[in-house]
Amino acid sequence: MIPNIFAVSRFKPWQVLLVVMLGLGLLLYGYTASFSHKSLHLECHAQLHQPPFSNTASSLLRHSLTLVVQVRDKKVNLDYRYGLNDKALASINYSGVVKHFEVGTMTYQFDLAQANVKMDLLQTEIPEPIREDIKRSRAALIALGKMSFNMQIVDINRIDDYTLIEFTPSGHLWACSSR
């Protein structure tokens, strides 16, 4: 005969189940509270490289792309900069609203209604790495009055301080810091 553990205990099975469920609920709440979708600040940096078979001794250029993502409540601001030797030569600043956030896939849906271009006065033309983005943005804003796209948080590693984000439909993937 198998002894019933609840026969000796003064707790009933439903009471133990309730305590376990409350504990799991508190753990789940603590985990989701550690990542708030209402406030997000990410800084993403990329160095540009030359093709491997170029004539120069080093394939590393001093050109860089930087993306800063800021989400506060329902507002979003994306700052996309192109630089040379740590100096910003041109940038596009997008602003708009967070239309929706899908918790299960950690995907933001952005509607950007404004894009401003800044450029160093010594530049005679818009640098090539962001020229196509300006053309696409201008076409979308003229045709639709806004640009809509998704940004999914693919991976978060708080120990090594990186957040991997992917933009769709473009498929651009950025590794960012949240510091």
C-alpha positions as CSV (number, residue, x, y, z in Angstrom):
1,M,0.0,0.0,0.0
2,I,1.4,3.4,-1.0
3,P,1.0,6.0,1.7
4,N,-0.8,9.2,0.6
5,I,1.4,12.2,1.3
6,F,-1.6,14.4,1.8
7,A,-3.1,12.2,4.5
8,V,-0.3,13.2,6.9
9,S,-0.1,16.8,5.7
10,R,-2.5,19.4,6.7
11,F,-2.5,20.9,3.2
12,K,-4.9,19.7,0.5
13,P,-3.8,19.0,-3.1
14,W,-5.5,22.1,-4.4
15,Q,-3.7,24.3,-1.9
16,V,-0.3,22.9,-2.9
17,L,-1.2,23.3,-6.6
18,L,-2.2,26.9,-5.9
19,V,1.1,27.7,-4.2
20,V,3.1,26.1,-7.1
21,M,1.0,28.0,-9.7
22,L,1.5,31.3,-7.9
23,G,5.2,30.7,-7.6
24,L,5.5,30.0,-11.4
25,G,3.4,33.0,-12.1
26,L,5.7,35.2,-10.1
27,L,8.8,33.8,-11.9
28,L,7.2,34.4,-15.3
29,Y,6.2,37.9,-14.3
30,G,9.8,38.6,-13.1
31,Y,11.2,37.3,-16.4
32,T,8.9,39.4,-18.6
33,A,9.4,42.5,-16.4
34,S,13.2,42.2,-16.9
35,F,12.6,43.1,-20.6
36,S,10.2,46.0,-21.2
37,H,9.0,46.5,-24.7
38,K,8.0,50.1,-23.9
39,S,11.6,51.3,-23.5
40,L,14.5,50.1,-25.6
41,H,17.8,51.7,-26.4
42,L,20.2,49.8,-28.7
43,E,23.4,51.0,-30.4
44,C,24.7,49.0,-33.3
45,H,28.1,49.5,-35.0
46,A,29.5,48.0,-38.2
47,Q,32.9,48.4,-39.8
48,L,33.0,48.3,-43.6
49,H,35.6,46.1,-45.3
50,Q,37.1,46.0,-48.8
51,P,36.8,42.9,-51.0
52,P,39.5,40.3,-50.0
53,F,41.4,40.5,-53.3
54,S,42.0,44.3,-53.4
55,N,45.4,45.8,-53.9
56,T,45.7,47.4,-50.4
57,A,47.7,45.9,-47.6
58,S,44.7,45.9,-45.2
59,S,41.1,45.1,-46.0
60,L,39.9,47.2,-43.1
61,L,38.6,50.6,-44.1
62,R,37.9,53.3,-41.6
63,H,34.3,53.5,-42.7
64,S,31.5,52.6,-40.4
65,L,27.8,52.4,-40.2
66,T,26.0,53.0,-36.9
67,L,22.3,52.4,-36.1
68,V,20.8,53.7,-32.9
69,V,17.3,52.4,-32.0
70,Q,15.2,54.2,-29.3
71,V,11.7,53.1,-28.3
72,R,9.9,55.1,-25.6
73,D,6.3,54.1,-25.0
74,K,4.7,54.3,-28.5
75,K,7.4,56.5,-30.1
76,V,10.3,55.2,-32.1
77,N,13.5,56.9,-33.3
78,L,16.0,55.3,-35.7
79,D,19.3,57.1,-36.4
80,Y,21.3,55.6,-39.2
81,R,24.8,57.1,-39.6
82,Y,27.6,56.7,-42.1
83,G,31.1,57.8,-40.9
84,L,34.7,57.9,-41.7
85,N,37.4,57.9,-39.0
86,D,34.8,58.2,-36.2
87,K,33.3,61.3,-37.9
88,A,29.7,61.3,-39.1
89,L,29.5,62.2,-42.8
90,A,25.8,61.7,-43.3
91,S,22.9,60.3,-41.4
92,I,19.2,59.6,-41.7
93,N,17.0,60.1,-38.7
94,Y,13.6,58.2,-38.9
95,S,10.8,58.9,-36.4
96,G,7.4,57.4,-36.0
97,V,5.3,55.2,-33.8
98,V,5.2,51.6,-32.6
99,K,2.1,50.3,-34.2
100,H,2.2,46.9,-32.4
101,F,4.4,44.7,-30.3
102,E,4.1,40.9,-30.5
103,V,5.3,39.5,-27.2
104,G,5.6,35.9,-28.4
105,T,8.0,36.7,-31.2
106,M,9.4,39.9,-29.7
107,T,8.6,41.8,-32.9
108,Y,7.9,45.5,-33.1
109,Q,5.9,46.9,-36.0
110,F,7.0,50.4,-36.8
111,D,5.2,53.1,-38.8
112,L,7.7,55.8,-39.7
113,A,6.3,59.0,-41.0
114,Q,9.3,61.3,-41.1
115,A,12.9,61.0,-42.3
116,N,15.5,63.7,-42.0
117,V,18.8,63.7,-43.7
118,K,21.9,65.3,-42.2
119,M,25.2,65.7,-44.1
120,D,28.6,67.1,-43.4
121,L,28.9,70.4,-45.3
122,L,32.3,69.3,-46.7
123,Q,30.6,66.4,-48.5
124,T,29.8,67.1,-52.1
125,E,27.3,64.2,-52.4
126,I,25.5,61.7,-50.3
127,P,27.8,58.8,-49.5
128,E,27.1,55.6,-51.4
129,P,26.3,53.3,-48.4
130,I,23.2,55.3,-47.4
131,R,22.2,56.7,-50.9
132,E,19.9,53.7,-51.6
133,D,18.2,53.9,-48.2
134,I,17.4,57.6,-48.9
135,K,15.9,56.8,-52.3
136,R,13.7,53.9,-50.9
137,S,12.7,56.1,-47.9
138,R,11.8,59.0,-50.1
139,A,9.7,56.8,-52.5
140,A,7.8,55.2,-49.6
141,L,7.1,58.5,-47.9
142,I,5.9,60.1,-51.1
143,A,3.7,57.1,-52.2
144,L,2.3,56.0,-48.8
145,G,3.0,58.8,-46.4
146,K,4.8,56.4,-44.1
147,M,7.2,53.4,-44.1
148,S,6.1,50.3,-42.3
149,F,8.4,47.5,-41.3
150,N,9.1,45.0,-38.5
151,M,12.0,44.7,-36.1
152,Q,12.4,41.4,-34.4
153,I,14.6,40.8,-31.4
154,V,16.2,37.5,-32.3
155,D,18.5,37.0,-29.3
156,I,19.3,38.8,-26.1
157,N,22.5,38.1,-24.2
158,R,22.8,40.3,-21.1
159,I,26.0,38.8,-20.0
160,D,28.0,39.6,-23.1
161,D,25.8,42.7,-23.7
162,Y,24.5,42.1,-27.2
163,T,21.1,42.1,-28.7
164,L,20.5,40.6,-32.2
165,I,17.8,42.3,-34.2
166,E,16.4,41.6,-37.7
167,F,14.5,44.0,-39.9
168,T,11.9,42.7,-42.3
169,P,11.2,42.9,-45.2
170,S,14.8,43.9,-45.8
171,G,16.4,41.1,-43.8
172,H,19.1,43.3,-42.4
173,L,20.6,41.8,-39.2
174,W,22.4,43.9,-36.6
175,A,24.2,42.9,-33.4
176,C,23.7,45.8,-30.9
177,S,24.7,46.9,-27.5
178,S,22.1,48.0,-24.9
179,R,24.6,50.0,-22.8
